Amino acid sequence: QVHLVESGGGLVQAGDPLRLSCAASERTFSTYTIGWFRQAPGKEREFVATISRSGGRTYYGDSVKGRFAISRDNAKNTVYLQVNSLRPEDTAVYYCAGVPTGDDRVYWNSFNYNYWGQGTQVTVSS
C-alpha cells in the first residue's frame, strides 16, 4: 500500500509558476501510474494530468495542456507537476493519486485510482 503526500502549493499571482510534488512511501513506486486531479470549491473533481510508471507516457486535461507538465523521478519516489502561467481559475486543492499497473498505461478517470494524497491548496490571485 502506498502513502502519497503532496506539497508545493501556496498563494501566487496570476502568471506565476509553481512546482507541486507528490512523494510516495512505497519502494515499488515505480510500478504505479500516478495522476493529478484538482477540486475547486463547489465544483467536481477535475482531471489534470497522468504519467505512466516509466514516465514515458503522459496525458493532460484540456484546461491545462501547454501550461502544466508532469514528470517523475522513480529514484526519489516522487512525481512532479510543473504548473506555469497560472490563472485564477486554477485555484483548487490539488491531489495526487496512484494505482499499481502491470504495464505503461495512463488513466484519466479518478475511478481507476485507489490511493490518494491529502491534497495541497493552490490559490491564484489576479
A tleap script that builds the chain and sets N, CA, C and O, in Angstrom:
source leaprc.protein.ff14SB
mol = sequence {
  NGLN VAL HIE LEU VAL GLU SER GLY GLY GLY
  LEU VAL GLN ALA GLY ASP PRO LEU ARG LEU
  SER CYS ALA ALA SER GLU ARG THR PHE SER
  THR TYR THR ILE GLY TRP PHE ARG GLN ALA
  PRO GLY LYS GLU ARG GLU PHE VAL ALA THR
  ILE SER ARG SER GLY GLY ARG THR TYR TYR
  GLY ASP SER VAL LYS GLY ARG PHE ALA ILE
  SER ARG ASP ASN ALA LYS ASN THR VAL TYR
  LEU GLN VAL ASN SER LEU ARG PRO GLU ASP
  THR ALA VAL TYR TYR CYS ALA GLY VAL PRO
  THR GLY ASP ASP ARG VAL TYR TRP ASN SER
  PHE ASN TYR ASN TYR TRP GLY GLN GLY THR
  GLN VAL THR VAL SER CSER
}
set mol.1.N position { 0.849 -1.184 0.000 }
set mol.1.CA position { 0.000 0.000 0.000 }
set mol.1.C position { 0.890 1.242 0.000 }
set mol.1.O position { 1.844 1.326 0.773 }
set mol.2.N position { 0.577 2.202 -0.867 }
set mol.2.CA position { 1.407 3.395 -0.983 }
set mol.2.C position { 0.756 4.565 -0.244 }
set mol.2.O position { -0.463 4.737 -0.271 }
set mol.3.N position { 1.585 5.353 0.406 }
set mol.3.CA position { 1.135 6.564 1.087 }
set mol.3.C position { 1.652 7.749 0.289 }
set mol.3.O position { 2.860 7.883 0.091 }
set mol.4.N position { 0.739 8.621 -0.177 }
set mol.4.CA position { 1.099 9.745 -1.039 }
set mol.4.C position { 0.971 11.060 -0.281 }
set mol.4.O position { -0.011 11.283 0.428 }
set mol.5.N position { 1.961 11.922 -0.431 }
set mol.5.CA position { 1.952 13.219 0.236 }
set mol.5.C position { 2.270 14.312 -0.775 }
set mol.5.O position { 3.337 14.317 -1.389 }
set mol.6.N position { 1.330 15.237 -0.939 }
set mol.6.CA position { 1.539 16.355 -1.844 }
set mol.6.C position { 2.170 17.530 -1.099 }
set mol.6.O position { 1.990 17.689 0.108 }
set mol.7.N position { 2.910 18.344 -1.843 }
set mol.7.CA position { 3.478 19.567 -1.289 }
set mol.7.C position { 3.720 20.552 -2.421 }
set mol.7.O position { 3.631 20.205 -3.598 }
set mol.8.N position { 4.029 21.795 -2.039 }
set mol.8.CA position { 4.386 22.798 -3.028 }
set mol.8.C position { 3.311 23.823 -3.341 }
set mol.8.O position { 3.556 24.781 -4.074 }
set mol.9.N position { 2.122 23.626 -2.790 }
set mol.9.CA position { 1.062 24.589 -3.037 }
set mol.9.C position { 1.309 25.897 -2.312 }
set mol.9.O position { 2.232 26.014 -1.506 }
set mol.10.N position { 0.464 26.887 -2.613 }
set mol.10.CA position { 0.593 28.165 -1.946 }
set mol.10.C position { -0.229 29.234 -2.626 }
set mol.10.O position { -1.037 28.955 -3.512 }
set mol.11.N position { -0.009 30.465 -2.195 }
set mol.11.CA position { -0.691 31.627 -2.773 }
set mol.11.C position { 0.258 32.307 -3.746 }
set mol.11.O position { 1.358 32.713 -3.371 }
set mol.12.N position { -0.169 32.429 -4.996 }
set mol.12.CA position { 0.677 33.022 -6.022 }
set mol.12.C position { -0.121 34.033 -6.842 }
set mol.12.O position { -1.350 34.075 -6.787 }
set mol.13.N position { 0.606 34.839 -7.597 }
set mol.13.CA position { -0.010 35.790 -8.508 }
set mol.13.C position { -0.287 35.119 -9.855 }
set mol.13.O position { 0.404 34.177 -10.244 }
set mol.14.N position { -1.291 35.610 -10.550 }
set mol.14.CA position { -1.564 35.103 -11.897 }
set mol.14.C position { -0.318 35.238 -12.760 }
set mol.14.O position { 0.356 36.268 -12.749 }
set mol.15.N position { -0.025 34.185 -13.503 }
set mol.15.CA position { 1.148 34.169 -14.360 }
set mol.15.C position { 2.364 33.533 -13.729 }
set mol.15.O position { 3.303 33.158 -14.431 }
set mol.16.N position { 2.362 33.403 -12.411 }
set mol.16.CA position { 3.493 32.801 -11.701 }
set mol.16.C position { 3.513 31.295 -11.915 }
set mol.16.O position { 2.490 30.699 -12.253 }
set mol.17.N position { 4.679 30.675 -11.718 }
set mol.17.CA position { 4.775 29.224 -11.772 }
set mol.17.C position { 4.817 28.612 -10.365 }
set mol.17.O position { 5.088 29.295 -9.378 }
set mol.18.N position { 4.543 27.325 -10.310 }
set mol.18.CA position { 4.693 26.548 -9.093 }
set mol.18.C position { 5.141 25.156 -9.497 }
set mol.18.O position { 4.911 24.724 -10.626 }
set mol.19.N position { 5.780 24.456 -8.571 }
set mol.19.CA position { 6.047 23.045 -8.791 }
set mol.19.C position { 5.470 22.260 -7.625 }
set mol.19.O position { 5.894 22.408 -6.479 }
set mol.20.N position { 4.513 21.443 -7.939 }
set mol.20.CA position { 3.905 20.572 -6.941 }
set mol.20.C position { 4.635 19.238 -6.944 }
set mol.20.O position { 5.093 18.764 -7.984 }
set mol.21.N position { 4.736 18.641 -5.762 }
set mol.21.CA position { 5.385 17.341 -5.621 }
set mol.21.C position { 4.427 16.348 -4.996 }
set mol.21.O position { 3.581 16.699 -4.173 }
set mol.22.N position { 4.579 15.116 -5.400 }
set mol.22.CA position { 3.823 14.008 -4.824 }
set mol.22.C position { 4.842 12.954 -4.428 }
set mol.22.O position { 5.396 12.262 -5.283 }
set mol.23.N position { 5.087 12.834 -3.129 }
set mol.23.CA position { 6.088 11.897 -2.623 }
set mol.23.C position { 5.403 10.634 -2.118 }
set mol.23.O position { 4.350 10.697 -1.482 }
set mol.24.N position { 6.007 9.490 -2.407 }
set mol.24.CA position { 5.420 8.206 -2.041 }
set mol.24.C position { 6.312 7.456 -1.074 }
set mol.24.O position { 7.537 7.576 -1.096 }
set mol.25.N position { 5.665 6.683 -0.233 }
set mol.25.CA position { 6.395 5.910 0.769 }
set mol.25.C position { 6.782 4.529 0.268 }
set mol.25.O position { 7.650 3.869 0.839 }
set mol.26.N position { 6.136 4.103 -0.794 }
set mol.26.CA position { 6.266 2.722 -1.241 }
set mol.26.C position { 7.501 2.534 -2.118 }
set mol.26.O position { 7.728 3.291 -3.062 }
set mol.27.N position { 8.309 1.498 -1.788 }
set mol.27.CA position { 9.534 1.288 -2.564 }
set mol.27.C position { 9.247 0.745 -3.946 }
set mol.27.O position { 10.125 0.752 -4.809 }
set mol.28.N position { 8.005 0.262 -4.175 }
set mol.28.CA position { 7.636 -0.189 -5.521 }
set mol.28.C position { 6.896 0.905 -6.278 }
set mol.28.O position { 6.092 0.625 -7.168 }
set mol.29.N position { 7.173 2.137 -5.919 }
set mol.29.CA position { 6.539 3.299 -6.544 }
set mol.29.C position { 6.664 3.273 -8.056 }
set mol.29.O position { 5.776 3.754 -8.760 }
set mol.30.N position { 7.741 2.726 -8.555 }
set mol.30.CA position { 7.977 2.704 -9.996 }
set mol.30.C position { 6.986 1.816 -10.743 }
set mol.30.O position { 6.975 1.808 -11.974 }
set mol.31.N position { 6.160 1.075 -10.024 }
set mol.31.CA position { 5.136 0.252 -10.668 }
set mol.31.C position { 3.767 0.936 -10.670 }
set mol.31.O position { 2.769 0.349 -11.088 }
set mol.32.N position { 3.733 2.190 -10.195 }
set mol.32.CA position { 2.469 2.905 -10.082 }
set mol.32.C position { 2.282 3.932 -11.190 }
set mol.32.O position { 3.189 4.710 -11.486 }
set mol.33.N position { 1.114 3.931 -11.794 }
set mol.33.CA position { 0.670 5.076 -12.583 }
set mol.33.C position { 0.193 6.145 -11.602 }
set mol.33.O position { -0.519 5.849 -10.641 }
set mol.34.N position { 0.593 7.391 -11.856 }
set mol.34.CA position { 0.232 8.493 -10.970 }
set mol.34.C position { -0.580 9.527 -11.734 }
set mol.34.O position { -0.286 9.841 -12.887 }
set mol.35.N position { -1.589 10.041 -11.083 }
set mol.35.CA position { -2.405 11.101 -11.680 }
set mol.35.C position { -2.508 12.295 -10.753 }
set mol.35.O position { -2.393 12.163 -9.535 }
set mol.36.N position { -2.723 13.448 -11.332 }
set mol.36.CA position { -3.037 14.658 -10.576 }
set mol.36.C position { -4.468 15.062 -10.911 }
set mol.36.O position { -4.888 15.044 -12.068 }
set mol.37.N position { -5.193 15.422 -9.876 }
set mol.37.CA position { -6.558 15.912 -10.009 }
set mol.37.C position { -6.679 17.184 -9.175 }
set mol.37.O position { -5.836 17.459 -8.322 }
set mol.38.N position { -7.719 17.947 -9.426 }
set mol.38.CA position { -7.936 19.133 -8.610 }
set mol.38.C position { -9.420 19.328 -8.369 }
set mol.38.O position { -10.261 18.861 -9.138 }
set mol.39.N position { -9.722 20.020 -7.299 }
set mol.39.CA position { -11.118 20.298 -6.976 }
set mol.39.C position { -11.225 21.697 -6.398 }
set mol.39.O position { -10.614 22.014 -5.378 }
set mol.40.N position { -11.998 22.512 -7.055 }
set mol.40.CA position { -12.271 23.873 -6.595 }
set mol.40.C position { -13.563 23.857 -5.772 }
set mol.40.O position { -14.387 22.957 -5.933 }
set mol.41.N position { -13.739 24.837 -4.902 }
set mol.41.CA position { -14.954 24.887 -4.079 }
set mol.41.C position { -16.215 24.883 -4.923 }
set mol.41.O position { -16.350 25.670 -5.860 }
set mol.42.N position { -17.128 24.002 -4.589 }
set mol.42.CA position { -18.402 23.952 -5.304 }
set mol.42.C position { -18.353 23.286 -6.663 }
set mol.42.O position { -19.351 23.257 -7.382 }
set mol.43.N position { -17.187 22.748 -7.020 }
set mol.43.CA position { -17.047 22.112 -8.328 }
set mol.43.C position { -16.668 20.641 -8.177 }
set mol.43.O position { -16.205 20.210 -7.122 }
set mol.44.N position { -16.872 19.887 -9.244 }
set mol.44.CA position { -16.494 18.481 -9.236 }
set mol.44.C position { -14.979 18.345 -9.401 }
set mol.44.O position { -14.297 19.238 -9.905 }
set mol.45.N position { -14.489 17.201 -8.958 }
set mol.45.CA position { -13.065 16.926 -9.132 }
set mol.45.C position { -12.744 16.844 -10.619 }
set mol.45.O position { -13.502 16.268 -11.399 }
set mol.46.N position { -11.605 17.431 -11.002 }
set mol.46.CA position { -11.224 17.548 -12.407 }
set mol.46.C position { -9.885 16.860 -12.643 }
set mol.46.O position { -8.956 17.016 -11.851 }
set mol.47.N position { -9.785 16.112 -13.711 }
set mol.47.CA position { -8.517 15.500 -14.102 }
set mol.47.C position { -7.551 16.570 -14.596 }
set mol.47.O position { -7.926 17.465 -15.354 }
set mol.48.N position { -6.292 16.462 -14.149 }
set mol.48.CA position { -5.263 17.423 -14.560 }
set mol.48.C position { -4.219 16.756 -15.448 }
set mol.48.O position { -3.985 17.200 -16.572 }
set mol.49.N position { -3.589 15.692 -14.948 }
set mol.49.CA position { -2.505 15.060 -15.700 }
set mol.49.C position { -2.247 13.667 -15.138 }
set mol.49.O position { -2.593 13.367 -13.995 }
set mol.50.N position { -1.634 12.825 -15.963 }
set mol.50.CA position { -1.259 11.491 -15.523 }
set mol.50.C position { 0.056 11.092 -16.182 }
set mol.50.O position { 0.393 11.560 -17.270 }
set mol.51.N position { 0.790 10.220 -15.500 }
set mol.51.CA position { 2.062 9.756 -16.025 }
set mol.51.C position { 2.182 8.263 -15.775 }
set mol.51.O position { 1.782 7.765 -14.723 }
set mol.52.N position { 2.737 7.553 -16.750 }
set mol.52.CA position { 2.880 6.107 -16.626 }
set mol.52.C position { 4.005 5.742 -15.671 }
set mol.52.O position { 4.763 6.608 -15.235 }
set mol.53.N position { 4.108 4.489 -15.355 }
set mol.53.CA position { 5.091 4.022 -14.384 }
set mol.53.C position { 6.517 4.335 -14.812 }
set mol.53.O position { 7.357 4.638 -13.964 }
set mol.54.N position { 6.808 4.270 -16.091 }
set mol.54.CA position { 8.163 4.563 -16.568 }
set mol.54.C position { 8.390 6.064 -16.775 }
set mol.54.O position { 9.529 6.525 -16.848 }
set mol.55.N position { 7.298 6.813 -16.867 }
set mol.55.CA position { 7.402 8.227 -17.214 }
set mol.55.C position { 7.343 8.465 -18.710 }
set mol.55.O position { 7.366 9.607 -19.167 }
set mol.56.N position { 7.267 7.382 -19.470 }
set mol.56.CA position { 7.305 7.518 -20.919 }
set mol.56.C position { 6.003 7.954 -21.555 }
set mol.56.O position { 5.987 8.383 -22.709 }
set mol.57.N position { 4.916 7.850 -20.820 }
set mol.57.CA position { 3.613 8.262 -21.338 }
set mol.57.C position { 2.979 9.262 -20.385 }
set mol.57.O position { 2.978 9.070 -19.169 }
set mol.58.N position { 2.444 10.324 -20.953 }
set mol.58.CA position { 1.739 11.349 -20.175 }
set mol.58.C position { 0.463 11.740 -20.905 }
set mol.58.O position { 0.317 11.520 -22.108 }
set mol.59.N position { -0.445 12.319 -20.154 }
set mol.59.CA position { -1.701 12.776 -20.753 }
set mol.59.C position { -2.231 13.902 -19.885 }
set mol.59.O position { -2.107 13.863 -18.660 }
set mol.60.N position { -2.833 14.927 -20.531 }
set mol.60.CA position { -3.266 16.120 -19.807 }
set mol.60.C position { -4.727 16.453 -20.051 }
set mol.60.O position { -5.298 16.133 -21.094 }
set mol.61.N position { -5.310 17.103 -19.058 }
set mol.61.CA position { -6.647 17.632 -19.239 }
set mol.61.C position { -6.617 18.833 -20.184 }
set mol.61.O position { -5.609 19.534 -20.271 }
set mol.62.N position { -7.706 19.062 -20.877 }
set mol.62.CA position { -7.732 20.126 -21.887 }
set mol.62.C position { -7.442 21.502 -21.299 }
set mol.62.O position { -6.833 22.345 -21.958 }
set mol.63.N position { -7.872 21.729 -20.072 }
set mol.63.CA position { -7.726 23.056 -19.484 }
set mol.63.C position { -6.292 23.385 -19.088 }
set mol.63.O position { -5.987 24.543 -18.801 }
set mol.64.N position { -5.406 22.396 -19.066 }
set mol.64.CA position { -4.033 22.645 -18.618 }
set mol.64.C position { -3.000 22.326 -19.687 }
set mol.64.O position { -1.811 22.569 -19.481 }
set mol.65.N position { -3.424 21.791 -20.814 }
set mol.65.CA position { -2.486 21.443 -21.884 }
set mol.65.C position { -1.676 22.658 -22.299 }
set mol.65.O position { -2.207 23.747 -22.518 }
set mol.66.N position { -0.386 22.437 -22.398 }
set mol.66.CA position { 0.500 23.516 -22.805 }
set mol.66.C position { 0.984 24.393 -21.667 }
set mol.66.O position { 1.917 25.177 -21.845 }
set mol.67.N position { 0.359 24.273 -20.489 }
set mol.67.CA position { 0.762 25.081 -19.334 }
set mol.67.C position { 1.346 24.242 -18.210 }
set mol.67.O position { 2.219 24.713 -17.481 }
set mol.68.N position { 0.886 23.023 -18.059 }
set mol.68.CA position { 1.346 22.149 -16.984 }
set mol.68.C position { 2.195 21.028 -17.576 }
set mol.68.O position { 2.008 20.629 -18.725 }
set mol.69.N position { 3.128 20.531 -16.774 }
set mol.69.CA position { 3.972 19.422 -17.198 }
set mol.69.C position { 4.169 18.457 -16.038 }
set mol.69.O position { 4.560 18.856 -14.941 }
set mol.70.N position { 3.893 17.183 -16.294 }
set mol.70.CA position { 4.063 16.160 -15.270 }
set mol.70.C position { 5.334 15.375 -15.559 }
set mol.70.O position { 5.662 15.105 -16.715 }
set mol.71.N position { 6.042 15.015 -14.504 }
set mol.71.CA position { 7.262 14.229 -14.647 }
set mol.71.C position { 7.437 13.399 -13.380 }
set mol.71.O position { 6.727 13.596 -12.394 }
set mol.72.N position { 8.388 12.473 -13.416 }
set mol.72.CA position { 8.623 11.662 -12.235 }
set mol.72.C position { 10.089 11.306 -12.114 }
set mol.72.O position { 10.819 11.250 -13.104 }
set mol.73.N position { 10.508 11.065 -10.878 }
set mol.73.CA position { 11.846 10.591 -10.567 }
set mol.73.C position { 11.651 9.362 -9.696 }
set mol.73.O position { 11.451 9.481 -8.487 }
set mol.74.N position { 11.707 8.197 -10.293 }
set mol.74.CA position { 11.440 6.968 -9.547 }
set mol.74.C position { 12.522 6.683 -8.493 }
set mol.74.O position { 12.263 5.999 -7.502 }
set mol.75.N position { 13.713 7.202 -8.710 }
set mol.75.CA position { 14.771 7.023 -7.711 }
set mol.75.C position { 14.446 7.777 -6.423 }
set mol.75.O position { 14.904 7.408 -5.341 }
set mol.76.N position { 13.639 8.849 -6.556 }
set mol.76.CA position { 13.245 9.651 -5.396 }
set mol.76.C position { 11.803 9.384 -4.977 }
set mol.76.O position { 11.289 10.029 -4.064 }
set mol.77.N position { 11.149 8.430 -5.647 }
set mol.77.CA position { 9.745 8.115 -5.331 }
set mol.77.C position { 8.868 9.362 -5.378 }
set mol.77.O position { 8.023 9.568 -4.507 }
set mol.78.N position { 9.071 10.185 -6.392 }
set mol.78.CA position { 8.366 11.458 -6.453 }
set mol.78.C position { 7.872 11.753 -7.866 }
set mol.78.O position { 8.570 11.515 -8.852 }
set mol.79.N position { 6.662 12.272 -7.936 }
set mol.79.CA position { 6.105 12.803 -9.180 }
set mol.79.C position { 5.943 14.305 -9.018 }
set mol.79.O position { 5.557 14.790 -7.954 }
set mol.80.N position { 6.241 15.028 -10.078 }
set mol.80.CA position { 6.166 16.484 -10.057 }
set mol.80.C position { 5.101 16.980 -11.024 }
set mol.80.O position { 4.827 16.362 -12.053 }
set mol.81.N position { 4.516 18.101 -10.666 }
set mol.81.CA position { 3.609 18.793 -11.577 }
set mol.81.C position { 4.077 20.240 -11.654 }
set mol.81.O position { 3.874 21.029 -10.731 }
set mol.82.N position { 4.705 20.568 -12.775 }
set mol.82.CA position { 5.125 21.947 -13.011 }
set mol.82.C position { 3.931 22.707 -13.562 }
set mol.82.O position { 3.390 22.365 -14.614 }
set mol.83.N position { 3.533 23.733 -12.845 }
set mol.83.CA position { 2.360 24.497 -13.262 }
set mol.83.C position { 2.812 25.909 -13.626 }
set mol.83.O position { 3.353 26.637 -12.794 }
set mol.84.N position { 2.583 26.272 -14.862 }
set mol.84.CA position { 3.019 27.558 -15.388 }
set mol.84.C position { 1.816 28.407 -15.808 }
set mol.84.O position { 0.704 27.907 -15.977 }
set mol.85.N position { 2.076 29.690 -15.967 }
set mol.85.CA position { 1.039 30.617 -16.447 }
set mol.85.C position { -0.267 30.429 -15.677 }
set mol.85.O position { -1.339 30.277 -16.262 }
set mol.86.N position { -0.149 30.445 -14.360 }
set mol.86.CA position { -1.316 30.186 -13.533 }
set mol.86.C position { -2.388 31.257 -13.707 }
set mol.86.O position { -2.095 32.437 -13.898 }
set mol.87.N position { -3.612 30.816 -13.635 }
set mol.87.CA position { -4.787 31.672 -13.773 }
set mol.87.C position { -5.635 31.557 -12.517 }
set mol.87.O position { -5.566 30.544 -11.821 }
set mol.88.N position { -6.428 32.566 -12.214 }
set mol.88.CA position { -7.301 32.455 -11.039 }
set mol.88.C position { -8.176 31.206 -11.070 }
set mol.88.O position { -8.480 30.638 -10.021 }
set mol.89.N position { -8.577 30.782 -12.245 }
set mol.89.CA position { -9.428 29.587 -12.344 }
set mol.89.C position { -8.674 28.291 -12.066 }
set mol.89.O position { -9.287 27.225 -12.011 }
set mol.90.N position { -7.359 28.365 -11.891 }
set mol.90.CA position { -6.578 27.199 -11.477 }
set mol.90.C position { -6.625 27.007 -9.962 }
set mol.90.O position { -6.123 26.009 -9.446 }
set mol.91.N position { -7.215 27.943 -9.264 }
set mol.91.CA position { -7.326 27.835 -7.808 }
set mol.91.C position { -8.132 26.593 -7.433 }
set mol.91.O position { -9.266 26.415 -7.875 }
set mol.92.N position { -7.521 25.737 -6.607 }
set mol.92.CA position { -8.149 24.472 -6.233 }
set mol.92.C position { -7.241 23.741 -5.250 }
set mol.92.O position { -6.095 24.132 -5.027 }
set mol.93.N position { -7.775 22.686 -4.676 }
set mol.93.CA position { -6.933 21.731 -3.960 }
set mol.93.C position { -6.467 20.700 -4.988 }
set mol.93.O position { -7.272 20.119 -5.715 }
set mol.94.N position { -5.170 20.489 -5.032 }
set mol.94.CA position { -4.581 19.559 -5.991 }
set mol.94.C position { -4.231 18.252 -5.268 }
set mol.94.O position { -3.569 18.254 -4.230 }
set mol.95.N position { -4.690 17.152 -5.839 }
set mol.95.CA position { -4.475 15.831 -5.266 }
set mol.95.C position { -3.668 14.963 -6.223 }
set mol.95.O position { -3.858 15.019 -7.438 }
set mol.96.N position { -2.768 14.161 -5.666 }
set mol.96.CA position { -2.176 13.118 -6.489 }
set mol.96.C position { -2.795 11.784 -6.092 }
set mol.96.O position { -3.243 11.588 -4.962 }
set mol.97.N position { -2.802 10.891 -7.045 }
set mol.97.CA position { -3.419 9.583 -6.854 }
set mol.97.C position { -2.562 8.537 -7.548 }
set mol.97.O position { -1.879 8.827 -8.531 }
set mol.98.N position { -2.605 7.313 -7.023 }
set mol.98.CA position { -1.778 6.261 -7.579 }
set mol.98.C position { -2.513 4.941 -7.707 }
set mol.98.O position { -3.450 4.646 -6.966 }
set mol.99.N position { -2.057 4.161 -8.668 }
set mol.99.CA position { -2.579 2.809 -8.834 }
set mol.99.C position { -1.447 1.950 -9.390 }
set mol.99.O position { -0.769 2.360 -10.332 }
set mol.100.N position { -1.234 0.761 -8.818 }
set mol.100.CA position { -0.206 -0.120 -9.378 }
set mol.100.C position { -0.674 -0.683 -10.717 }
set mol.100.O position { -1.832 -1.075 -10.863 }
set mol.101.N position { 0.225 -0.720 -11.683 }
set mol.101.CA position { -0.133 -1.205 -13.003 }
set mol.101.C position { 0.910 -2.205 -13.489 }
set mol.101.O position { 2.074 -2.173 -13.090 }
set mol.102.N position { 0.450 -3.090 -14.361 }
set mol.102.CA position { 1.339 -4.117 -14.890 }
set mol.102.C position { 2.021 -3.704 -16.181 }
set mol.102.O position { 2.875 -4.422 -16.701 }
set mol.103.N position { 1.640 -2.544 -16.696 }
set mol.103.CA position { 2.260 -2.069 -17.928 }
set mol.103.C position { 2.336 -0.540 -17.887 }
set mol.103.O position { 2.085 0.063 -16.844 }
set mol.104.N position { 2.674 0.076 -18.995 }
set mol.104.CA position { 2.977 1.514 -19.012 }
set mol.104.C position { 1.758 2.334 -19.443 }
set mol.104.O position { 1.862 3.204 -20.308 }
set mol.105.N position { 0.623 2.054 -18.844 }
set mol.105.CA position { -0.570 2.770 -19.245 }
set mol.105.C position { -0.795 3.993 -18.373 }
set mol.105.O position { -0.172 4.156 -17.324 }
set mol.106.N position { -1.708 4.856 -18.836 }
set mol.106.CA position { -2.101 6.040 -18.069 }
set mol.106.C position { -3.621 6.023 -17.902 }
set mol.106.O position { -4.333 5.397 -18.687 }
set mol.107.N position { -4.110 6.720 -16.865 }
set mol.107.CA position { -5.535 6.778 -16.591 }
set mol.107.C position { -5.941 8.221 -16.329 }
set mol.107.O position { -5.252 8.941 -15.606 }
set mol.108.N position { -7.057 8.645 -16.913 }
set mol.108.CA position { -7.556 9.985 -16.650 }
set mol.108.C position { -8.868 9.968 -15.872 }
set mol.108.O position { -9.434 11.022 -15.580 }
set mol.109.N position { -9.347 8.787 -15.540 }
set mol.109.CA position { -10.562 8.676 -14.754 }
set mol.109.C position { -10.192 8.404 -13.297 }
set mol.109.O position { -9.416 7.494 -13.005 }
set mol.110.N position { -10.749 9.195 -12.392 }
set mol.110.CA position { -10.390 9.060 -10.987 }
set mol.110.C position { -10.767 7.691 -10.428 }
set mol.110.O position { -10.183 7.250 -9.439 }
set mol.111.N position { -11.728 7.018 -11.044 }
set mol.111.CA position { -12.160 5.721 -10.536 }
set mol.111.C position { -11.081 4.647 -10.704 }
set mol.111.O position { -11.144 3.600 -10.058 }
set mol.112.N position { -10.111 4.896 -11.549 }
set mol.112.CA position { -9.031 3.932 -11.746 }
set mol.112.C position { -8.009 3.935 -10.618 }
set mol.112.O position { -7.214 3.003 -10.496 }
set mol.113.N position { -8.026 4.976 -9.796 }
set mol.113.CA position { -7.001 5.138 -8.766 }
set mol.113.C position { -7.516 4.674 -7.411 }
set mol.113.O position { -8.665 4.935 -7.052 }
set mol.114.N position { -6.674 3.996 -6.673 }
set mol.114.CA position { -7.120 3.525 -5.364 }
set mol.114.C position { -6.328 4.090 -4.200 }
set mol.114.O position { -6.616 3.760 -3.050 }
set mol.115.N position { -5.325 4.943 -4.468 }
set mol.115.CA position { -4.598 5.599 -3.389 }
set mol.115.C position { -4.559 7.092 -3.669 }
set mol.115.O position { -4.265 7.524 -4.783 }
set mol.116.N position { -4.863 7.876 -2.633 }
set mol.116.CA position { -4.952 9.324 -2.772 }
set mol.116.C position { -4.184 10.021 -1.660 }
set mol.116.O position { -4.116 9.542 -0.528 }
set mol.117.N position { -3.607 11.163 -2.013 }
set mol.117.CA position { -2.987 12.009 -1.008 }
set mol.117.C position { -4.017 12.919 -0.362 }
set mol.117.O position { -5.205 12.865 -0.679 }
set mol.118.N position { -3.537 13.762 0.556 }
set mol.118.CA position { -4.439 14.633 1.303 }
set mol.118.C position { -4.691 15.963 0.594 }
set mol.118.O position { -5.595 16.709 0.972 }
set mol.119.N position { -3.907 16.255 -0.416 }
set mol.119.CA position { -4.112 17.460 -1.209 }
set mol.119.C position { -3.245 18.625 -0.772 }
set mol.119.O position { -2.825 18.706 0.382 }
set mol.120.N position { -2.982 19.528 -1.707 }
set mol.120.CA position { -2.268 20.769 -1.414 }
set mol.120.C position { -3.016 21.911 -2.087 }
set mol.120.O position { -3.407 21.809 -3.250 }
set mol.121.N position { -3.211 23.001 -1.347 }
set mol.121.CA position { -4.004 24.117 -1.839 }
set mol.121.C position { -3.161 25.020 -2.738 }
set mol.121.O position { -2.046 25.406 -2.389 }
set mol.122.N position { -3.719 25.342 -3.893 }
set mol.122.CA position { -3.128 26.338 -4.783 }
set mol.122.C position { -4.144 27.462 -4.949 }
set mol.122.O position { -5.281 27.235 -5.363 }
set mol.123.N position { -3.716 28.669 -4.620 }
set mol.123.CA position { -4.585 29.827 -4.738 }
set mol.123.C position { -3.905 30.857 -5.634 }
set mol.123.O position { -2.776 31.271 -5.367 }
set mol.124.N position { -4.585 31.263 -6.685 }
set mol.124.CA position { -4.025 32.191 -7.658 }
set mol.124.C position { -4.808 33.490 -7.598 }
set mol.124.O position { -6.015 33.513 -7.837 }
set mol.125.N position { -4.110 34.566 -7.278 }
set mol.125.CA position { -4.763 35.867 -7.205 }
set mol.125.C position { -4.564 36.618 -8.518 }
set mol.125.O position { -3.546 36.462 -9.192 }
set mol.126.N position { -5.532 37.417 -8.858 }
set mol.126.CA position { -5.474 38.150 -10.135 }
set mol.126.C position { -4.799 39.491 -9.965 }
set mol.126.O position { -4.663 40.240 -10.932 }
savepdb mol mol.pdb
quit
